[in-house]
């Protein structure tokens, strides 16, 4: 969830878009991790310390992206004239088959979205059981194992979809899933892209460079290794616009919110809705530890109890659920930390 900075109110009461910080209330909390607000919140922090951290935080930019889903036009046989007229009207209005979601963190299609969707369905069926990070991540691990041994529904994804990056057709490797990253934190702090250094034809990624990183996941076992921070995915491309064409239904997820997407096109474009975020100072001037901030509105990635696409988790959660967990393992060094700035 988000907090508005006190700076915005004290310096400019009429500010239209004040910088926001994040309270890591979910399980994944990837944007909170990148901005150093921690990997989990428990409510034990002194509110005054939280507000001081907000005041001392740095303002950073965050690219935002529009994910546009357009369903493939297909006529369906109908039995009555009225139904035929309604069908023809729908076909003549492409807007009726188009939807858009704003993305801050990442998009997935295939195996990671499939695992995410299965989890959400289980939670919807028994919401009272999904009350802790430990239980949530355990369930993700179980679903990942089921997918590994019994349900390979995303097999040969690389043959069944087409990918274009900046208008250029990309030849896909043998993969079962694609993740498009705006952040170098995904699925509770994992980094599918790998090292943040500039390598080969790829520039050093940041969350304000106007580029997205496209990563392939070969199978569920690789998904588990990525989650465990023992491996990275397959680097596929880097660019400012992504287009995926499908000819059948696929599980997809945007910022950890999954659904089944009908055949058609999925386009990811830079959004005009830019964000100013608060990044907690690397070393508090008071020598304190990571804390949190003051709420204004829910955010897709942090308001959901499970915000990222998880396979086999790197950890099964904090047994002392209710404490803020800074989780600086991936961004402690200056070099790695700068990749998130």
PAMI-496635 format. One record per residue (C-alpha): residue number from 1; chain; x, y, z; residue in three letters. Coordinates in Angstrom, 3 decimals, always signed. Layout:
MIBA    n  chain        xx        yy        zz  res
MIBA  NUM      A         X         Y         Z  ALA
...
REM end
This chain:
MIBA    n  chain        xx        yy        zz  res
MIBA    1      A    +0.000    +0.000    +0.000  UNK
MIBA    2      A    +1.067    +3.579    -0.616  UNK
MIBA    3      A    +1.885    +6.571    +1.514  UNK
MIBA    4      A    +2.167   +10.153    +0.349  UNK
MIBA    5      A    +5.266   +11.995    +1.393  UNK
MIBA    6      A    +5.017   +14.731    +4.000  UNK
MIBA    7      A    +7.307   +16.707    +1.690  UNK
MIBA    8      A    +4.520   +17.011    -0.820  UNK
MIBA    9      A    +2.129   +18.455    +1.749  UNK
MIBA   10      A    +4.567   +20.780    +3.488  UNK
MIBA   11      A    +6.308   +22.129    +0.369  UNK
MIBA   12      A    +3.391   +22.253    -2.017  UNK
MIBA   13      A    -0.106   +21.622    -0.712  UNK
MIBA   14      A    -1.504   +21.822    -4.255  UNK
MIBA   15      A    +0.881   +19.191    -5.660  UNK
MIBA   16      A    -1.037   +17.004    -8.125  UNK
MIBA   17      A    +1.168   +13.929    -7.930  UNK
MIBA   18      A    +3.204   +13.710    -4.716  UNK
MIBA   19      A    +5.899   +11.050    -4.415  UNK
MIBA   20      A    +4.694    +7.871    -2.718  UNK
MIBA   21      A    +6.305    +5.347    -0.449  UNK
MIBA   22      A    +5.124    +1.788    +0.151  UNK
MIBA   23      A    +4.090    -0.272    +3.144  UNK
MIBA   24      A    +5.071    -3.906    +2.366  UNK
MIBA   25      A    +1.829    -5.584    +3.444  UNK
MIBA   26      A    +1.825    -8.368    +0.853  UNK
MIBA   27      A    +3.883   -11.536    +0.450  UNK
MIBA   28      A    +5.970   -10.576    -2.578  UNK
MIBA   29      A    +6.431    -6.827    -2.005  UNK
MIBA   30      A    +8.818    -6.488    -4.932  UNK
MIBA   31      A    +8.427    -2.754    -5.462  UNK
MIBA   32      A    +8.851    -2.211    -1.720  UNK
MIBA   33      A   +12.070    -4.248    -1.831  UNK
MIBA   34      A   +13.459    -2.208    -4.719  UNK
MIBA   35      A   +12.671    +1.028    -2.875  UNK
MIBA   36      A   +14.200    -0.338    +0.366  UNK
MIBA   37      A   +10.985    -0.371    +2.403  UNK
MIBA   38      A   +11.495    -4.062    +3.173  UNK
MIBA   39      A   +10.143    -7.465    +2.239  UNK
MIBA   40      A    +7.391    -7.622    +4.858  UNK
MIBA   41      A    +5.572    -5.458    +7.415  UNK
MIBA   42      A    +4.360    -6.378   +10.885  UNK
MIBA   43      A    +3.159    -3.171   +12.502  UNK
MIBA   44      A    +5.682    -3.153   +15.360  UNK
MIBA   45      A    +7.548    -0.029   +14.219  UNK
MIBA   46      A    +7.296    +3.293   +15.995  UNK
MIBA   47      A    +5.012    +5.521   +13.850  UNK
MIBA   48      A    +7.288    +8.517   +14.429  UNK
MIBA   49      A   +10.262    +6.589   +13.069  UNK
MIBA   50      A    +8.206    +5.670   +10.027  UNK
MIBA   51      A    +7.320    +9.291    +9.361  UNK
MIBA   52      A   +10.936   +10.369    +9.803  UNK
MIBA   53      A   +11.986    +7.772    +7.229  UNK
MIBA   54      A    +9.419    +9.216    +4.825  UNK
MIBA   55      A   +10.751   +12.739    +5.295  UNK
MIBA   56      A   +14.356   +11.599    +4.796  UNK
MIBA   57      A   +13.601    +9.401    +1.774  UNK
MIBA   58      A   +14.884   +10.185    -1.713  UNK
MIBA   59      A   +12.555   +10.820    -4.647  UNK
MIBA   60      A   +13.059    +8.477    -7.622  UNK
MIBA   61      A   +11.248    +7.891   -10.887  UNK
MIBA   62      A    +9.273    +4.799   -11.827  UNK
MIBA   63      A    +8.277    +3.921   -15.393  UNK
MIBA   64      A    +4.696    +2.757   -15.763  UNK
MIBA   65      A    +3.360    +0.693   -18.640  UNK
MIBA   66      A    +0.006    +0.076   -20.315  UNK
MIBA   67      A    -0.776    -3.576   -21.009  UNK
MIBA   68      A    -3.399    -3.635   -23.773  UNK
MIBA   69      A    -5.306    -6.890   -24.325  UNK
MIBA   70      A    -7.146    -7.221   -27.639  UNK
MIBA   71      A    -9.123   -10.396   -28.199  UNK
MIBA   72      A    -8.982   -12.121   -31.551  UNK
MIBA   73      A   -12.130   -11.504   -33.587  UNK
MIBA   74      A   -14.052   -14.682   -34.140  UNK
MIBA   75      A   -17.655   -15.227   -35.249  UNK
MIBA   76      A   -19.788   -17.596   -33.208  UNK
MIBA   77      A   -22.800   -19.422   -34.667  UNK
MIBA   78      A   -26.102   -18.303   -33.129  UNK
MIBA   79      A   -29.593   -19.707   -33.213  UNK
MIBA   80      A   -31.685   -16.523   -33.297  UNK
MIBA   81      A   -31.713   -13.329   -35.299  UNK
MIBA   82      A   -31.322   -11.204   -32.183  UNK
MIBA   83      A   -28.210   -13.089   -31.144  UNK
MIBA   84      A   -26.821   -12.755   -34.659  UNK
MIBA   85      A   -27.320    -9.012   -34.605  UNK
MIBA   86      A   -25.614    -8.740   -31.198  UNK
MIBA   87      A   -22.698   -10.836   -32.442  UNK
MIBA   88      A   -22.289    -8.707   -35.562  UNK
MIBA   89      A   -22.427    -5.533   -33.454  UNK
MIBA   90      A   -19.662    -6.851   -31.202  UNK
MIBA   91      A   -17.511    -7.737   -34.210  UNK
MIBA   92      A   -17.980    -4.252   -35.626  UNK
MIBA   93      A   -16.813    -2.614   -32.390  UNK
MIBA   94      A   -13.210    -3.658   -31.666  UNK
MIBA   95      A   -13.246    -1.494   -28.550  UNK
MIBA   96      A   -15.578    -4.019   -26.948  UNK
MIBA   97      A   -12.837    -6.628   -27.169  UNK
MIBA   98      A   -10.032    -4.437   -25.840  UNK
MIBA   99      A    -9.018    -3.870   -22.227  UNK
MIBA  100      A    -6.051    -2.196   -20.543  UNK
MIBA  101      A    -4.221    -2.643   -17.241  UNK
MIBA  102      A    -1.505    -0.330   -15.917  UNK
MIBA  103      A    +1.656    -2.249   -15.003  UNK
MIBA  104      A    +4.263    -1.097   -12.506  UNK
MIBA  105      A    +6.313    -4.225   -11.866  UNK
MIBA  106      A    +6.046    -7.096   -14.332  UNK
MIBA  107      A    +3.944    -9.107   -16.751  UNK
MIBA  108      A    +3.968   -12.875   -17.217  UNK
MIBA  109      A    +2.517   -15.377   -19.640  UNK
MIBA  110      A    +2.823   -19.138   -19.378  UNK
MIBA  111      A    +4.194   -21.161   -16.483  UNK
MIBA  112      A    +4.653   -18.431   -13.840  UNK
MIBA  113      A    +1.180   -17.021   -14.529  UNK
MIBA  114      A    -0.267   -20.550   -14.464  UNK
MIBA  115      A    +1.145   -21.201   -10.986  UNK
MIBA  116      A    -0.070   -17.783    -9.854  UNK
MIBA  117      A    -3.579   -18.463   -11.204  UNK
MIBA  118      A    -3.810   -21.854    -9.490  UNK
MIBA  119      A    -2.883   -20.242    -6.192  UNK
MIBA  120      A    -5.472   -17.500    -6.549  UNK
MIBA  121      A    -8.170   -20.044    -7.340  UNK
MIBA  122      A    -7.285   -22.061    -4.222  UNK
MIBA  123      A    -7.294   -18.951    -2.078  UNK
MIBA  124      A   -10.652   -17.807    -3.447  UNK
MIBA  125      A   -12.108   -21.210    -2.544  UNK
MIBA  126      A   -10.789   -21.101    +1.061  UNK
MIBA  127      A    -9.783   -17.523    +1.936  UNK
MIBA  128      A    -9.739   -18.211    +5.674  UNK
MIBA  129      A    -6.732   -20.532    +5.257  UNK
MIBA  130      A    -4.539   -17.996    +3.463  UNK
MIBA  131      A    -3.687   -15.668    +6.326  UNK
MIBA  132      A    +0.110   -15.844    +6.501  UNK
MIBA  133      A    +3.126   -15.542    +4.228  UNK
MIBA  134      A    +4.358   -18.948    +5.418  UNK
MIBA  135      A    +1.192   -20.749    +4.371  UNK
MIBA  136      A    +0.916   -18.786    +1.104  UNK
MIBA  137      A    +4.438   -19.636    -0.008  UNK
MIBA  138      A    +4.036   -23.273    +1.015  UNK
MIBA  139      A    +0.982   -23.511    -1.226  UNK
MIBA  140      A    +2.910   -21.983    -4.109  UNK
MIBA  141      A    +5.624   -24.592    -3.653  UNK
MIBA  142      A    +3.059   -27.412    -3.717  UNK
MIBA  143      A    +1.462   -26.049    -6.890  UNK
MIBA  144      A    +4.881   -25.748    -8.507  UNK
MIBA  145      A    +5.652   -29.396    -7.731  UNK
MIBA  146      A    +2.309   -30.502    -9.156  UNK
MIBA  147      A    +3.055   -28.597   -12.340  UNK
MIBA  148      A    +6.494   -30.149   -12.562  UNK
MIBA  149      A    +5.360   -33.772   -12.364  UNK
MIBA  150      A    +1.733   -33.909   -13.498  UNK
MIBA  151      A    +0.563   -30.812   -15.406  UNK
MIBA  152      A    +2.788   -29.359   -18.108  UNK
MIBA  153      A    +0.040   -27.237   -19.642  UNK
MIBA  154      A    +2.498   -24.611   -20.923  UNK
MIBA  155      A    +4.753   -27.036   -22.785  UNK
MIBA  156      A    +5.960   -25.708   -26.171  UNK
MIBA  157      A    +4.809   -22.171   -25.418  UNK
MIBA  158      A    +7.695   -20.979   -27.590  UNK
MIBA  159      A    +6.048   -22.641   -30.618  UNK
MIBA  160      A    +2.539   -21.425   -29.818  UNK
MIBA  161      A    +2.993   -17.651   -29.469  UNK
MIBA  162      A    +4.793   -14.899   -31.397  UNK
MIBA  163      A    +6.873   -12.170   -29.778  UNK
MIBA  164      A    +7.812    -8.759   -31.189  UNK
MIBA  165      A   +10.065    -6.257   -29.427  UNK
MIBA  166      A   +10.248    -2.721   -30.845  UNK
MIBA  167      A    +8.614    -4.006   -34.023  UNK
MIBA  168      A   +11.181    -6.772   -34.523  UNK
MIBA  169      A   +10.136   -10.446   -34.484  UNK
MIBA  170      A   +12.085   -12.389   -31.855  UNK
MIBA  171      A   +12.939   -16.049   -32.256  UNK
MIBA  172      A   +12.107   -17.754   -28.980  UNK
MIBA  173      A   +14.188   -20.452   -27.273  UNK
MIBA  174      A   +12.608   -23.603   -25.827  UNK
MIBA  175      A   +10.637   -22.072   -22.948  UNK
MIBA  176      A    +7.358   -22.540   -21.070  UNK
MIBA  177      A    +6.976   -18.977   -19.825  UNK
MIBA  178      A    +7.864   -15.352   -20.499  UNK
MIBA  179      A    +8.312   -12.634   -17.889  UNK
MIBA  180      A    +8.505    -8.952   -18.868  UNK
MIBA  181      A   +10.249    -6.953   -16.140  UNK
MIBA  182      A   +10.105    -3.297   -15.186  UNK
MIBA  183      A   +11.879    -4.088   -11.898  UNK
MIBA  184      A   +14.838    -6.307   -11.068  UNK
MIBA  185      A   +12.803    -7.856    -8.263  UNK
MIBA  186      A   +10.170   -10.473    -9.020  UNK
MIBA  187      A    +8.403   -13.193    -7.047  UNK
MIBA  188      A    +9.498   -12.083    -3.547  UNK
MIBA  189      A   +12.906   -10.652    -4.342  UNK
MIBA  190      A   +14.198   -12.952    -7.076  UNK
MIBA  191      A   +15.894   -11.513   -10.171  UNK
MIBA  192      A   +15.184   -13.505   -13.375  UNK
MIBA  193      A   +17.354   -11.142   -15.452  UNK
MIBA  194      A   +20.456   -11.970   -13.466  UNK
MIBA  195      A   +23.336    -9.538   -12.997  UNK
MIBA  196      A   +22.405    -5.909   -13.484  UNK
MIBA  197      A   +25.638    -5.094   -15.315  UNK
MIBA  198      A   +25.712    -4.101   -18.964  UNK
MIBA  199      A   +26.451    -7.206   -21.030  UNK
MIBA  200      A   +26.565    -7.826   -24.767  UNK
MIBA  201      A   +23.697    -6.073   -26.516  UNK
MIBA  202      A   +21.840    -5.429   -23.255  UNK
MIBA  203      A   +22.146    -2.195   -21.307  UNK
MIBA  204      A   +22.149    -2.033   -17.510  UNK
MIBA  205      A   +18.466    -2.152   -16.474  UNK
MIBA  206      A   +16.778    +0.405   -14.247  UNK
MIBA  207      A   +13.138    +1.087   -13.449  UNK
MIBA  208      A   +13.234    +4.513   -15.101  UNK
MIBA  209      A   +15.135    +3.873   -18.373  UNK
MIBA  210      A   +12.064    +3.466   -20.612  UNK
MIBA  211      A   +12.982    -0.162   -21.328  UNK
MIBA  212      A   +11.553    -3.534   -20.376  UNK
MIBA  213      A   +13.525    -6.757   -19.941  UNK
MIBA  214      A   +12.087    -9.922   -21.528  UNK
MIBA  215      A   +13.104   -13.167   -19.831  UNK
MIBA  216      A   +12.284   -16.775   -20.703  UNK
MIBA  217      A   +11.608   -19.551   -18.170  UNK
MIBA  218      A   +12.395   -23.005   -19.519  UNK
MIBA  219      A   +10.232   -25.039   -17.100  UNK
MIBA  220      A    +8.951   -25.274   -13.513  UNK
MIBA  221      A   +12.279   -26.533   -12.184  UNK
MIBA  222      A   +13.991   -23.425   -13.566  UNK
MIBA  223      A   +11.224   -21.331   -12.012  UNK
MIBA  224      A   +12.068   -22.881    -8.650  UNK
MIBA  225      A   +15.783   -22.182    -9.079  UNK
MIBA  226      A   +15.065   -18.558    -9.932  UNK
MIBA  227      A   +12.850   -18.254    -6.858  UNK
MIBA  228      A   +15.626   -19.771    -4.764  UNK
MIBA  229      A   +18.080   -17.235    -6.216  UNK
MIBA  230      A   +20.262   -20.066    -7.499  UNK
MIBA  231      A   +19.847   -19.261   -11.194  UNK
MIBA  232      A   +18.531   -16.687   -13.653  UNK
MIBA  233      A   +16.170   -16.988   -16.575  UNK
MIBA  234      A   +17.026   -16.828   -20.263  UNK
MIBA  235      A   +17.596   -13.288   -21.498  UNK
MIBA  236      A   +15.563   -12.781   -24.646  UNK
MIBA  237      A   +15.303    -9.062   -25.414  UNK
MIBA  238      A   +15.207    -5.524   -24.094  UNK
MIBA  239      A   +13.002    -2.820   -25.556  UNK
MIBA  240      A   +10.390    -0.100   -25.180  UNK
MIBA  241      A    +7.388    -1.874   -26.712  UNK
MIBA  242      A    +6.327    -5.513   -26.518  UNK
MIBA  243      A    +3.734    -7.329   -28.608  UNK
MIBA  244      A    +2.681   -10.946   -28.035  UNK
MIBA  245      A    +0.310   -12.729   -30.406  UNK
MIBA  246      A    -1.559   -15.816   -29.228  UNK
MIBA  247      A    -3.941   -18.217   -30.986  UNK
MIBA  248      A    -5.321   -19.952   -27.896  UNK
MIBA  249      A    -6.109   -19.156   -24.278  UNK
MIBA  250      A    -3.148   -18.559   -21.972  UNK
MIBA  251      A    -2.746   -17.751   -18.282  UNK
MIBA  252      A    -1.290   -14.266   -17.842  UNK
MIBA  253      A    -0.537   -12.066   -14.848  UNK
MIBA  254      A    +0.054    -8.336   -14.394  UNK
MIBA  255      A    +1.764    -7.339   -11.142  UNK
MIBA  256      A    +0.768   -10.678    -9.655  UNK
MIBA  257      A    -2.913   -10.489   -10.639  UNK
MIBA  258      A    -3.635   -13.505   -12.911  UNK
MIBA  259      A    -6.390   -14.351   -15.373  UNK
MIBA  260      A    -7.017   -16.452   -18.468  UNK
MIBA  261      A    -6.583   -14.368   -21.620  UNK
MIBA  262      A    -8.435   -15.380   -24.818  UNK
MIBA  263      A    -6.582   -15.566   -28.154  UNK
MIBA  264      A    -5.472   -12.231   -29.594  UNK
MIBA  265      A    -2.709    -9.703   -29.030  UNK
MIBA  266      A    -1.078    -8.369   -25.879  UNK
MIBA  267      A    +0.763    -5.072   -26.293  UNK
MIBA  268      A    +2.873    -3.388   -23.613  UNK
MIBA  269      A    +3.562    +0.305   -24.202  UNK
MIBA  270      A    +5.035    +3.130   -22.133  UNK
MIBA  271      A    +2.274    +4.845   -20.170  UNK
MIBA  272      A    +1.940    +8.598   -19.860  UNK
MIBA  273      A    +1.175    +8.003   -16.172  UNK
MIBA  274      A    +4.650    +8.376   -14.685  UNK
MIBA  275      A    +5.245    +7.916   -10.972  UNK
MIBA  276      A    +7.423    +9.687    -8.432  UNK
MIBA  277      A    +8.332    +7.256    -5.676  UNK
MIBA  278      A   +10.063    +7.521    -2.307  UNK
MIBA  279      A   +13.151    +5.388    -1.820  UNK
MIBA  280      A   +14.248    +4.917    +1.753  UNK
MIBA  281      A   +17.697    +6.326    +2.470  UNK
MIBA  282      A   +20.314    +3.573    +2.332  UNK
MIBA  283      A   +21.559    +4.428    +5.820  UNK
MIBA  284      A   +19.113    +6.169    +8.095  UNK
MIBA  285      A   +20.465    +9.386    +9.561  UNK
MIBA  286      A   +19.130    +8.046   +12.845  UNK
MIBA  287      A   +20.793    +4.652   +12.415  UNK
MIBA  288      A   +17.449    +2.895   +12.345  UNK
MIBA  289      A   +16.321    -0.138   +10.401  UNK
MIBA  290      A   +13.878    -0.452    +7.537  UNK
MIBA  291      A   +10.365    +0.711    +8.336  UNK
MIBA  292      A    +7.267    +1.909    +6.537  UNK
MIBA  293      A    +5.067    +4.856    +5.639  UNK
MIBA  294      A    +1.599    +6.574    +5.592  UNK
MIBA  295      A    -1.297    +5.137    +3.514  UNK
MIBA  296      A    -3.253    +6.775    +0.707  UNK
MIBA  297      A    -4.308    +4.127    -1.766  UNK
MIBA  298      A    -3.889    +0.390    -2.486  UNK
MIBA  299      A    -1.498    -0.786    -5.141  UNK
MIBA  300      A    -1.891    -3.934    -7.252  UNK
MIBA  301      A    +1.480    -5.319    -6.267  UNK
MIBA  302      A    +1.336    -4.618    -2.541  UNK
MIBA  303      A    -2.333    -4.743    -1.635  UNK
MIBA  304      A    -2.641    -8.375    -2.683  UNK
MIBA  305      A    -1.473   -10.946    -0.120  UNK
MIBA  306      A    +0.639   -12.516    -2.843  UNK
MIBA  307      A    +1.962   -10.038    -5.325  UNK
MIBA  308      A    +4.419   -11.969    -7.404  UNK
MIBA  309      A    +4.518   -15.033    -9.623  UNK
MIBA  310      A    +5.952   -17.689    -7.344  UNK
MIBA  311      A    +7.007   -21.221    -8.163  UNK
MIBA  312      A    +9.120   -22.777    -5.430  UNK
MIBA  313      A    +9.862   -20.014    -2.901  UNK
MIBA  314      A   +13.365   -19.042    -1.873  UNK
MIBA  315      A   +12.154   -18.985    +1.732  UNK
MIBA  316      A    +8.930   -20.201    +3.217  UNK
MIBA  317      A    +8.315   -16.925    +4.987  UNK
MIBA  318      A    +9.152   -15.302    +8.277  UNK
MIBA  319      A    +8.075   -17.522   +11.184  UNK
MIBA  320      A    +7.726   -14.290   +13.162  UNK
MIBA  321      A    +5.118   -12.967   +10.759  UNK
MIBA  322      A    +4.345    -9.414   +11.833  UNK
MIBA  323      A    +7.875    -8.028   +11.654  UNK
MIBA  324      A    +9.283    -5.866    +8.940  UNK
MIBA  325      A   +11.814    -7.907    +6.981  UNK
MIBA  326      A   +14.214    -5.613    +5.119  UNK
MIBA  327      A   +15.440    -8.286    +2.648  UNK
MIBA  328      A   +18.451    -6.447    +1.302  UNK
MIBA  329      A   +20.201    -9.573    +0.024  UNK
MIBA  330      A   +19.881    -8.621    -3.624  UNK
MIBA  331      A   +20.512    -4.898    -3.317  UNK
MIBA  332      A   +22.930    -4.374    -0.457  UNK
MIBA  333      A   +26.028    -3.515    -2.468  UNK
MIBA  334      A   +26.336    -0.090    -4.064  UNK
MIBA  335      A   +26.575    -1.585    -7.526  UNK
MIBA  336      A   +23.507    -3.787    -7.242  UNK
MIBA  337      A   +21.602    -1.141    -5.340  UNK
MIBA  338      A   +22.207    +1.412    -8.064  UNK
MIBA  339      A   +20.561    -0.911   -10.540  UNK
MIBA  340      A   +17.285    -0.261    -8.748  UNK
MIBA  341      A   +17.620    +3.524    -8.578  UNK
REM end
